[in-house]
Amino acid sequence: MNKKRVSDYYCVAVRRNYESIWRVISKHDTREQAQAALDERRAYTGVFNYDNAELRIISRAEGKAEFGANWEYKPIGESRSRLSAHKAKT
């Protein structure tokens, strides 16, 4: 039986000048889609201003290399307690 191959995807990540961590803020199927999202975020002004932030595109493979072999994109706000509860049921 063949294992299903997980395709590569691309994420937009942000690190604000007052933070030391990268926050992955969106997931896209192609690098071009990720670049368009990055450009759109750079245009934000006001509350969601990214002027004083570093934005970059990270592929799934790059994320695994930088953040560890078990790294996968998870939407911001996904509850860790919900994940823990799910693991406890299994």
N, CA and C of each residue as an Amber inpcrd file, in Angstrom:
protein
   270
   0.8440000  -1.1760000   0.0000000   0.0000000   0.0000000   0.0000000
   0.8960000   1.2490000   0.0000000   0.6450000   2.1570000  -0.9130000
   1.4320000   3.3870000  -1.0120000   0.9310000   4.4190000  -0.0180000
   1.8730000   5.1130000   0.6010000   1.5000000   6.2150000   1.4820000
   1.1240000   7.4120000   0.6200000   0.1190000   8.1390000   1.0620000
  -0.2940000   9.3350000   0.3350000   0.7830000  10.4050000   0.5160000
   1.2700000  10.9390000  -0.5740000   2.3050000  11.9680000  -0.5250000
   1.6600000  13.3170000  -0.2440000   2.1620000  13.9880000   0.7720000
   1.6660000  15.3160000   1.1250000   2.3760000  16.3250000   0.2360000
   1.5910000  17.1090000  -0.4920000   2.1960000  18.0670000  -1.4040000
   2.7410000  19.2700000  -0.6410000   3.6680000  19.9470000  -1.2870000
   4.2590000  21.1380000  -0.6920000   3.2420000  22.2680000  -0.7600000
   3.2680000  23.1170000   0.2310000   2.4370000  24.3120000   0.2290000
   3.2900000  25.4700000   0.7190000   2.7640000  26.6620000   0.6020000
   3.5170000  27.8680000   0.9130000   2.7380000  28.7060000   1.9110000
   3.4380000  29.2570000   2.8720000   2.8150000  30.0510000   3.9250000
   3.4230000  31.4430000   3.9560000   2.6060000  32.4110000   4.3470000
   3.0920000  33.7620000   4.5910000   3.3370000  33.8590000   6.0920000
   4.5310000  34.3100000   6.4610000   4.8950000  34.4400000   7.8660000
   5.2890000  35.8770000   8.1550000   5.0260000  36.3010000   9.3810000
   5.3420000  37.6620000   9.7990000   6.1060000  37.6220000  11.1220000
   7.0690000  38.5120000  11.2340000   7.7710000  38.7290000  12.5070000
   7.8380000  40.2310000  12.6990000   7.1130000  40.7040000  13.6870000
   7.1060000  42.1410000  13.9670000   8.3980000  42.5370000  14.6680000
   8.7450000  43.8110000  14.5770000  10.0300000  44.2760000  15.1070000
  10.1500000  44.1250000  16.6180000   9.0620000  43.9320000  17.3300000
   9.1080000  43.7680000  18.7850000   8.9320000  42.3150000  19.2180000
   8.9080000  41.3870000  18.2550000   8.7460000  39.9660000  18.5580000
   9.9700000  39.1830000  18.0990000  10.1930000  38.0660000  18.7330000
  11.3130000  37.2140000  18.3300000  10.8540000  35.9710000  17.5920000
   9.5400000  35.7910000  17.4320000   9.0250000  34.5900000  16.7830000
   8.3510000  34.9190000  15.4550000   8.3140000  33.9280000  14.5860000
   7.5870000  34.0420000  13.3250000   6.1690000  33.5520000  13.5430000
   5.1940000  34.2790000  13.0350000   3.7960000  33.8530000  13.0660000
   3.3820000  33.5410000  11.6380000   2.9550000  32.3270000  11.4180000
   2.5130000  31.9130000  10.0810000   1.0430000  32.2820000   9.9780000
   0.7220000  33.1590000   9.0250000  -0.6010000  33.7750000   9.0040000
  -1.5110000  33.2990000   7.8860000  -0.9720000  32.6110000   6.8820000
  -1.8460000  32.0760000   5.8360000  -1.1390000  30.9590000   5.0750000
  -1.9310000  30.1090000   4.4450000  -1.4340000  28.9510000   3.7000000
  -1.9590000  29.0290000   2.2680000  -1.0910000  28.6880000   1.3060000
  -1.4560000  28.7850000  -0.1080000  -0.9070000  27.5930000  -0.8790000
  -1.5580000  27.2610000  -1.9810000  -1.1540000  26.1100000  -2.7980000
   0.0790000  26.3850000  -3.6500000   0.2690000  27.6350000  -4.0720000
   1.3980000  27.9670000  -4.9370000   2.1780000  29.1430000  -4.3570000
   3.4300000  29.2530000  -4.7710000   4.2620000  30.3820000  -4.3280000
   3.6810000  31.6990000  -4.8440000   3.0910000  31.6870000  -6.0360000
   2.5120000  32.9050000  -6.6080000   1.3350000  33.4040000  -5.7690000
   0.4920000  32.4830000  -5.3000000  -0.6230000  32.8700000  -4.4310000
  -0.0980000  33.4430000  -3.1200000   0.9370000  32.8290000  -2.5810000
   1.5330000  33.3210000  -1.3380000   2.1380000  34.7090000  -1.5430000
   2.7910000  34.9200000  -2.6760000   3.3800000  36.2320000  -2.9660000
   2.3000000  37.2970000  -3.0760000   1.1710000  36.9620000  -3.7090000
   0.0620000  37.9150000  -3.8210000  -0.4880000  38.2580000  -2.4350000
  -0.6110000  37.2650000  -1.5590000  -1.0920000  37.5160000  -0.1980000
  -0.0990000  38.3740000   0.5800000   1.1900000  38.1100000   0.4100000
   2.2330000  38.8970000   1.0660000   2.1590000  40.3500000   0.6050000
   2.0250000  40.5590000  -0.6960000   1.9260000  41.9230000  -1.2360000
   0.6870000  42.6380000  -0.7030000  -0.4180000  41.9040000  -0.5910000
  -1.6490000  42.4860000  -0.0690000  -1.4640000  42.9060000   1.3920000
  -0.8080000  42.0830000   2.1700000  -0.5730000  42.4080000   3.5890000
   0.3470000  43.6150000   3.7260000   1.3160000  43.7380000   2.8620000
   2.2110000  44.9030000   2.9210000   1.4540000  46.1990000   2.6750000
   0.3420000  46.1120000   1.9670000  -0.4510000  47.3040000   1.6570000
  -1.3740000  47.7020000   2.8010000  -1.5330000  46.8480000   3.8260000
  -2.4170000  47.1730000   4.9540000  -1.9140000  48.4080000   5.6800000
  -2.8490000  49.2160000   6.1480000  -2.5210000  50.3630000   6.9960000
  -3.4480000  50.3430000   8.1980000  -3.1320000  51.1110000   9.1860000
  -3.9840000  51.1670000  10.3690000  -3.6410000  50.0640000  11.3550000
  -4.6570000  49.4550000  11.9330000  -4.4830000  48.4610000  12.9850000
  -3.6170000  47.2880000  12.5370000  -3.8080000  46.8240000  11.3280000
  -3.0680000  45.6640000  10.8330000  -1.8800000  46.0870000   9.9770000
  -1.2010000  47.1140000  10.4080000  -0.0760000  47.6730000   9.6730000
   1.1400000  46.7480000   9.7810000   1.7100000  46.3900000   8.6510000
   2.8900000  45.5290000   8.6290000   4.1540000  46.3100000   8.2560000
   4.1150000  47.6440000   8.3840000   5.2780000  48.4640000   8.0350000
   6.5110000  48.1130000   8.8570000   6.3280000  47.8530000  10.1280000
   7.4460000  47.5540000  11.0170000   7.5770000  46.0510000  11.2520000
   7.3360000  45.2760000  10.2140000   7.3940000  43.8270000  10.3410000
   8.1410000  43.2420000   9.1510000   8.7070000  42.0960000   9.3920000
   9.3640000  41.3450000   8.3280000   8.3680000  40.3000000   7.8540000
   8.1000000  40.2750000   6.5600000   7.2000000  39.2910000   5.9600000
   8.0090000  38.3890000   5.0430000   7.6600000  37.1050000   5.0300000
   8.3480000  36.1990000   4.1150000   7.4550000  35.0210000   3.7800000
   7.8320000  34.3290000   2.7190000   7.1370000  33.1270000   2.2900000
   7.9740000  31.9330000   2.7260000   7.3020000  30.9670000   3.3460000
   7.9680000  29.7530000   3.8090000   7.2540000  28.5590000   3.1790000
   8.0080000  27.7110000   2.4990000   7.4030000  26.4910000   1.9770000
   7.2810000  25.4810000   3.1060000   6.5080000  24.4420000   2.8950000
   6.3650000  23.4010000   3.9100000   7.7260000  22.8020000   4.2480000
   8.5260000  22.5310000   3.2320000   9.8530000  21.9450000   3.4430000
  10.7620000  22.8920000   4.2260000  10.7230000  24.1800000   3.9010000
  11.5230000  25.1670000   4.6390000  11.0760000  25.2660000   6.0870000
   9.7640000  25.2060000   6.3090000   9.2340000  25.2450000   7.6670000
   9.7100000  24.0590000   8.4870000   9.6860000  22.8800000   7.8840000
  10.1630000  21.6840000   8.5780000  11.6490000  21.7880000   8.8900000
  12.4220000  22.3360000   7.9820000  13.8620000  22.4840000   8.2060000
  14.1490000  23.5010000   9.3130000  13.3720000  24.5730000   9.3500000
  13.6230000  25.6440000  10.3270000  12.9880000  25.3950000  11.6900000
  11.7760000  24.8310000  11.6970000  11.0170000  24.7110000  12.9410000
  10.9210000  23.2850000  13.4760000  11.4500000  22.3040000  12.7600000
  11.4280000  20.9170000  13.2330000  10.6590000  20.0100000  12.2970000
  11.0090000  18.7490000  12.3200000  10.4420000  17.7730000  11.3750000
   8.9330000  17.5980000  11.5130000   8.3690000  17.8940000  12.6800000
   6.9280000  17.7080000  12.8910000   6.1090000  18.9500000  12.5630000
   6.7600000  20.0170000  12.0860000   6.0560000  21.2660000  11.8370000
   5.0600000  21.1080000  10.6880000   3.8780000  21.6110000  10.8980000
   2.8440000  21.7390000   9.8630000   2.1160000  23.0500000  10.1230000
   1.5610000  23.6260000   9.0780000   0.7940000  24.8560000   9.2320000
  -0.4530000  24.5860000  10.0760000  -0.6920000  25.4510000  11.0380000
  -1.9220000  25.4360000  11.8290000  -2.4130000  26.8730000  11.9030000
  -3.6800000  27.1060000  11.6290000  -4.1990000  28.4720000  11.6870000
  -4.0010000  29.0830000  13.0690000  -3.6680000  30.3740000  13.0920000
  -3.5380000  31.0900000  14.3560000  -4.8910000  31.0370000  15.0610000
  -4.8500000  30.7660000  16.3470000  -6.0820000  30.7000000  17.1240000
  -6.6170000  29.2950000  17.2740000  -6.0220000  28.3300000  16.5750000
  -6.4650000  26.9610000  16.7560000  -6.1190000  26.5560000  18.1820000
  -7.1000000  26.1630000  18.9130000  -6.9430000  25.9060000  20.3420000
  -6.0910000  24.6750000  20.6050000  -5.0580000  24.8590000  21.4140000
  -4.2380000  23.7110000  21.8300000  -5.0530000  22.7940000  22.7290000
  -5.9530000  23.3700000  23.5320000  -6.7660000  22.5370000  24.4120000
  -7.6960000  21.6510000  23.5910000  -8.1790000  22.1460000  22.4550000
  -9.0010000  21.3330000  21.5810000  -8.1980000  20.1740000  21.0230000
  -6.9490000  20.4320000  20.6810000  -6.0860000  19.3680000  20.1880000
  -5.8010000  18.3750000  21.3000000  -5.5600000  18.8540000  22.5070000
  -5.3030000  17.9750000  23.6420000  -6.5200000  17.1180000  23.9490000
  -7.7060000  17.7150000  23.8820000  -8.9240000  16.9710000  24.1370000
  -9.1150000  15.8770000  23.0940000  -8.7920000  16.1830000  21.8540000
  -8.9260000  15.1990000  20.7850000  -7.9540000  14.0410000  21.0240000
  -6.7190000  14.3470000  21.4260000  -5.7370000  13.3000000  21.6940000
  -6.1700000  12.4390000  22.8740000  -6.7940000  13.0500000  23.8790000
  -7.2260000  12.3080000  25.0550000  -8.3250000  11.3040000  24.7140000
  -9.1500000  11.6210000  23.7300000 -10.2400000  10.7240000  23.3040000
  -9.7090000   9.5130000  22.5700000  -8.5780000   9.6700000  21.8910000
  -8.0550000   8.5510000  21.0870000  -7.1810000   7.6300000  21.8880000
